[in-house]
Amino acid sequence: MDSRGQELIYKYLDGACSDEELAELRRAIEMHPEYAGALFRAAENQVTLTSVLREASPETDEQPRVIRPAAIRAAAAARRRRASSRRRISARRRKARAWLRYGVLPLAAAAAFLFMVHAYNRKTIADTQAALCAEIIEIQGEVRINTAQAKARDKVRPGQKLRTSPGGRVKVRYEDRSTLELKGDSRLLLRENASRTDLSKRYKLDCGELEADVAKQKAGHPMRIATPNAEAKVIGTRFMLRAETGSARLEVAEGRVRLTRLSDKKSVDVDGGYYAVATEGKALEVARIPGAEPPPAGIAVTSFTLINADTDKPIPAFDPLIDGAVLNLAKLPTRNLNVRANTSPAEVGSVTFALDGKIHNTEGGAPYALAQEETQREGEGYKAWTPPLGQHTLTATPYTGPSKGHDIPGSGSPGQALTIQFRVIDE
């Protein structure tokens, strides 16, 4: 039924139909039977509403007002307006809650996170600056920090240069108890790191002599001391470095220091009791310091053994593991391997393993294994290790003293080291 038909029915019930409209409604009912049903339902609703109003009204002589279709439409429109208003209010509340949940709270959380990160970074940077700041604990003669006269308890920071006059001497100490002593006519620059959180101590010794007693440095942050033609990389040791015109001399009292010649990048590892001189045009070799204590008699690594880490037993074909051996992973009983250093006597203070020129492990007790033992097995087993493919050089050095860490050389005096080369394939 169209809107014109509804309008005619409502006018008829309101008594507002003209003769023409009444005739039009009769024709519509005759042509469309559904108009009769619609007229009947509208009249029935009118009667029902009138009856409800009569029952709800107090008993008076007045007749209840007849509810006309126009009033019904007005009430319905009012209800729609109220419902629409409630929907708008509800929508605004939902938007407010959504803004609180997805806007304000995340922004507050992000701001709190950024504040914590900023505070952490500030603390990290402050800790790094404190770790790289040295304090003068001994001073003799004329010593300057840049151009200012230095005195005891002064702080020396990255970016500053220490200068000692002939006959002068200064000793500084770091937070980790490492000490540096600059002697004679010397110049030492404390270099700044590229990152404000880098804990590496870096120096440039322009000339003169430097003695150092270095505590174990944090992993990945070794101490580096450069001269005009060489660089010493230090993890933890006692040594002396002297920079002269065209050469650098490194003497190691304890531990191990790697000396690299800058012109050709050749390097040597210098153990305690030995020295090396980096000079242009001459071989970079290691020699024993005259008068230094010789290696203890009988302290030596005598051989290597390839271990099956699944069974903790030697692999017979590689007991001993000799120089020039070829390990075919495809034909070995397992890929879970390890290498044991056999010493004379059977127990020494510690054994340091270097694989391809880098310290791989320092073992403080037998069996002395290339890969660190599994601590949860209380030292009774071997850690599973698979060597990478290619050519490798393995060196094991015994020491009289105990291990001070798996990534630094053993302590005490070194004994007779053993070096072999082996190749790993998978065919």
C-alpha positions in Angstrom: 0.0 0.0 0.0 1.4 3.4 -1.0 1.6 6.6 1.1 -1.6 8.0 -0.5 -3.6 5.1 0.6 -2.4 5.5 4.2 -3.2 9.2 4.1 -6.8 8.5 3.0 -7.3 5.9 5.7 -6.0 8.3 8.5 -8.2 11.1 7.2 -11.2 8.8 7.1 -10.7 7.8 10.7 -10.1 11.4 11.7 -13.4 12.4 10.0 -11.5 14.8 7.8 -12.1 13.2 4.4 -13.8 15.3 1.7 -16.4 13.7 -0.6 -13.8 13.4 -3.4 -11.3 11.7 -1.0 -14.0 9.4 0.3 -14.9 8.3 -3.3 -11.1 7.8 -4.0 -10.8 5.6 -0.9 -13.8 3.5 -2.0 -12.3 3.0 -5.4 -9.0 2.0 -3.9 -10.6 -0.6 -1.6 -12.5 -2.0 -4.6 -9.3 -2.2 -6.7 -6.9 -3.3 -3.9 -8.4 -5.6 -1.3 -5.4 -5.0 1.0 -6.7 -1.5 1.6 -9.7 -2.9 3.4 -7.4 -4.9 5.7 -5.3 -1.9 6.5 -8.5 0.2 7.2 -9.8 -2.6 9.5 -6.5 -2.8 11.5 -6.2 1.0 11.9 -9.8 1.2 13.2 -9.2 -1.7 15.5 -6.1 0.1 16.9 -8.1 3.2 17.5 -10.8 1.3 19.4 -8.2 -0.5 21.5 -6.4 2.7 22.5 -9.6 4.4 23.3 -10.6 1.5 25.6 -7.3 1.6 27.4 -7.6 5.3 28.0 -11.1 4.9 29.4 -10.0 2.2 31.9 -7.0 4.3 33.0 -9.1 7.6 33.4 -10.8 8.4 36.7 -14.5 7.9 36.9 -16.0 11.2 35.7 -18.9 12.2 33.6 -16.4 13.3 30.9 -16.0 10.9 28.0 -12.4 9.9 27.3 -10.8 11.6 24.4 -10.8 9.5 21.3 -7.2 8.8 20.1 -7.0 9.9 16.6 -4.4 8.6 14.1 -2.7 12.0 14.0 -2.0 11.7 17.7 -0.7 8.2 17.2 1.7 9.5 14.5 2.8 12.3 16.8 3.5 10.0 19.7 5.5 7.6 17.4 7.5 10.5 16.1 8.3 11.6 19.7 9.4 8.1 20.5 11.6 8.0 17.4 13.2 11.4 18.4 13.9 10.1 22.0 15.4 6.9 20.6 17.5 8.8 18.1 18.7 11.1 21.0 19.6 8.1 23.1 21.5 6.5 20.2 23.4 9.8 19.7 24.3 9.9 23.4 25.3 6.3 23.4 27.5 6.8 20.3 29.2 9.8 21.9 29.9 7.7 25.0 31.3 4.8 22.9 33.5 7.3 21.1 34.7 8.7 24.4 35.5 5.2 25.8 37.2 4.3 22.5 39.3 7.4 22.7 40.2 6.6 26.3 41.0 3.0 25.5 42.7 3.4 22.1 44.0 7.0 22.4 44.7 8.4 25.8 45.8 5.1 27.5 48.2 4.0 24.8 49.6 7.5 24.6 50.1 7.5 28.4 51.7 4.0 28.2 54.0 5.1 25.4 55.0 8.2 27.3 55.8 6.1 30.4 57.8 3.7 28.3 59.8 6.5 26.6 60.4 8.0 30.0 61.8 4.7 31.4 63.9 4.2 28.2 65.3 7.8 28.6 66.0 7.2 32.3 67.7 3.9 31.5 69.8 5.5 28.7 70.8 8.3 31.0 71.9 5.8 33.7 73.7 3.7 31.1 75.5 6.7 29.7 76.4 7.9 33.2 77.7 4.4 34.1 79.7 4.3 30.9 81.2 7.7 31.5 82.1 6.7 35.1 83.7 3.5 33.8 85.9 5.3 31.2 86.9 8.1 33.6 90.3 7.6 35.3 91.6 9.2 38.5 95.2 10.3 39.1 96.5 8.3 42.2 100.2 9.0 41.8 102.0 12.0 40.3 105.7 13.1 40.0 107.2 16.0 38.2 105.4 18.1 35.6 102.2 16.4 34.3 99.5 18.1 32.3 96.0 17.2 31.2 95.8 18.9 27.9 97.4 22.3 28.8 96.4 22.4 32.5 98.7 21.4 35.3 97.5 18.1 36.7 97.4 17.1 40.4 96.5 14.1 42.5 92.8 13.1 42.4 92.2 14.9 39.1 89.9 13.1 36.7 91.0 12.2 33.2 88.2 11.7 30.7 88.0 10.4 27.0 89.0 13.2 24.7 91.8 14.5 27.0 95.5 14.0 26.6 98.0 13.2 29.4 101.5 14.7 29.0 104.5 13.9 31.2 107.8 15.9 31.0 111.2 14.2 31.1 111.5 12.7 34.5 107.8 13.0 35.1 105.5 10.1 36.0 101.7 9.7 36.5 99.6 6.8 37.4 95.8 6.6 36.9 93.3 4.1 38.1 89.9 3.1 36.7 86.7 2.0 38.4 87.5 -1.6 37.6 90.9 -1.3 39.3 92.9 -1.3 36.1 95.9 1.1 36.3 98.0 2.8 33.7 101.4 4.4 34.4 102.9 6.9 32.0 106.7 7.6 32.3 109.2 10.0 31.0 108.6 12.3 28.0 105.3 10.6 27.0 102.0 11.6 25.3 98.8 9.5 25.8 95.4 10.4 24.3 92.3 8.9 25.8 90.2 8.4 22.8 86.4 8.9 22.6 84.2 6.0 21.5 81.7 6.3 18.6 78.9 5.0 20.9 78.2 6.6 24.3 77.5 3.2 25.7 80.7 1.5 24.5 82.8 0.4 27.5 86.0 -0.1 25.5 89.0 1.8 26.7 90.9 3.2 23.7 94.2 5.1 23.7 96.8 6.6 21.3 100.3 6.5 22.7 102.1 9.1 20.5 105.4 8.6 22.2 106.9 7.5 25.5 106.4 4.5 27.7 103.2 3.1 29.2 102.9 0.3 31.8 99.5 -1.2 32.5 97.9 -3.7 34.9 94.5 -4.4 33.3 91.7 -6.1 35.1 89.5 -8.5 33.1 87.5 -6.4 30.6 83.9 -7.0 29.7 83.3 -9.4 26.8 83.3 -7.6 23.5 85.0 -4.5 25.1 88.8 -5.0 25.1 91.3 -2.3 25.9 93.1 -1.0 22.7 96.3 1.0 22.8 97.6 2.3 19.5 101.0 3.7 18.7 101.8 5.4 15.4 102.6 2.0 13.8 101.1 -0.7 16.0 98.1 -1.6 18.1 97.9 -3.7 21.3 94.6 -5.4 22.1 94.2 -6.3 25.8 91.6 -8.4 27.6 93.2 -8.6 31.1 97.0 -8.7 31.8 100.1 -6.8 32.9 102.3 -5.3 30.2 104.5 -2.5 29.1 104.2 -0.7 25.7 106.9 1.7 24.5 106.3 3.9 21.4 109.5 5.1 19.6 110.1 6.6 16.2 109.2 3.9 13.6 108.7 1.1 16.2 106.6 -0.1 19.1 107.9 -2.6 21.8 105.4 -4.7 23.8 106.6 -6.6 26.9 104.0 -8.8 28.7 104.5 -9.7 32.3 101.3 -11.8 32.7 98.5 -13.0 30.5 98.4 -12.4 26.7 98.3 -9.4 24.5 97.8 -9.3 20.7 100.2 -6.8 18.9 99.2 -5.7 15.4 101.4 -3.8 13.0 99.2 -1.2 11.3 100.9 -1.0 8.0 100.3 -4.6 6.9 97.8 -5.8 9.7 100.1 -8.6 10.7 99.7 -9.6 14.3 101.3 -11.9 17.0 100.0 -13.0 20.4 102.5 -12.2 23.1 102.3 -14.3 26.3 103.6 -13.5 29.8 107.4 -13.4 29.9 107.7 -12.6 26.2 108.1 -9.4 24.1 107.6 -8.3 20.4 108.8 -5.3 18.5 106.7 -3.9 15.5 109.1 -2.3 13.1 108.7 -1.5 9.4 110.6 -3.9 7.2 111.4 -6.4 9.9 109.7 -9.7 10.8 107.1 -9.4 13.6 108.4 -12.1 16.0 107.9 -13.0 19.7 111.0 -13.5 21.9 111.5 -14.2 25.6 112.3 -11.2 27.8 115.9 -11.4 28.8 116.1 -12.5 32.5 112.4 -13.6 32.5 111.6 -16.8 34.4 111.7 -19.7 31.9 108.7 -22.0 31.4 108.4 -24.5 34.3 110.1 -27.8 33.4 107.6 -30.5 32.4 104.6 -28.2 31.9 103.5 -28.9 28.3 100.6 -29.9 26.0 101.8 -33.2 24.5 98.9 -34.1 22.1 95.3 -33.7 21.2 92.4 -36.2 21.2 89.2 -36.0 19.2 86.2 -36.8 21.5 82.8 -38.2 20.7 80.6 -35.9 22.9 77.7 -38.3 22.8 79.7 -41.0 24.6 82.5 -38.9 26.1 85.0 -41.4 24.6 87.9 -40.8 22.2 87.4 -41.5 18.5 90.1 -44.2 17.9 91.1 -43.0 14.4 91.9 -39.5 15.9 93.6 -40.4 19.1 95.9 -38.6 18.8 94.6 -35.8 16.5 97.7 -35.1 14.5 98.9 -32.1 12.5 97.4 -32.1 9.0 94.4 -34.3 10.0 91.3 -34.3 7.8 87.9 -34.6 9.6 85.1 -35.8 7.3 81.9 -35.1 9.2 79.9 -37.5 6.9 82.0 -40.4 8.0 82.5 -39.7 11.7 80.3 -41.6 14.1 78.8 -38.3 15.2 78.9 -34.6 14.5 78.8 -33.8 18.3 82.6 -33.5 18.9 85.1 -31.9 21.2 88.9 -31.8 21.4 90.9 -32.7 24.5 94.4 -31.4 25.3 96.7 -34.0 26.9 99.2 -32.4 29.2 102.4 -33.4 31.1 101.9 -33.7 34.0 98.3 -34.9 33.7 97.1 -31.9 35.7 98.3 -28.3 35.3 97.0 -25.0 36.5 95.0 -24.3 33.3 95.0 -24.7 29.6 94.1 -22.0 27.1 92.8 -23.0 23.6 93.2 -20.6 20.7 91.3 -21.5 17.4 92.3 -19.7 14.3 94.2 -17.1 16.4 91.3 -16.3 18.8 90.9 -17.5 22.4 88.2 -20.2 22.3 88.3 -21.4 25.9 90.5 -21.6 29.1 89.9 -24.7 31.2 90.9 -24.7 34.8 90.7 -28.4 35.4 91.1 -31.8 33.7 89.9 -32.9 31.2 91.1 -29.9 29.3 88.5 -29.4 26.5 88.4 -27.0 23.6 84.6 -26.5 24.1 83.6 -25.5 27.6 82.3 -28.4 29.7 78.6 -28.6 30.5 78.4 -27.2 34.1 75.1 -29.0 34.7 77.0 -32.3 34.4 79.4 -31.2 37.1 82.4 -31.4 34.7 81.9 -35.1 33.9 81.0 -34.6 30.2 82.0 -32.8 27.1 80.0 -30.1 25.5 78.8 -31.0 22.0 80.7 -28.9 19.4 80.8 -29.2 15.6 83.8 -27.6 13.9 83.0 -25.4 10.9 84.1 -26.5 7.4 87.5 -25.4 6.2 91.1 -25.2 7.4 91.8 -24.5 11.0 94.8 -23.8 13.4 94.5 -25.0 17.0 96.9 -24.0 19.7 96.8 -25.1 23.4 99.0 -23.4 26.0 99.4 -24.8 29.6 99.7 -22.4 32.5 100.9 -22.9 36.1 98.1 -20.7 37.5 94.3 -21.3 37.5 91.8 -20.0 34.9 90.5 -16.5 35.5 87.8 -16.7 32.8 87.0 -18.7 29.8 87.7 -15.9 27.4 91.2 -14.8 28.8 94.5 -16.7 29.1 95.3 -18.7 32.1 97.3 -17.2 35.0 100.9 -17.8 36.1 103.7 -18.8 33.8 103.0 -20.5 30.4 104.5 -23.8 29.5 105.2 -25.5 26.2 102.3 -24.9 23.8 101.3 -27.3 21.0 99.9 -26.1 17.6 98.4 -28.3 14.9 96.4 -27.6 11.7 93.4 -29.7 10.6 90.8 -29.5 7.8 87.0 -30.2 8.1 85.0 -31.5 5.2 81.5 -33.0 4.8 81.6 -35.4 1.8 
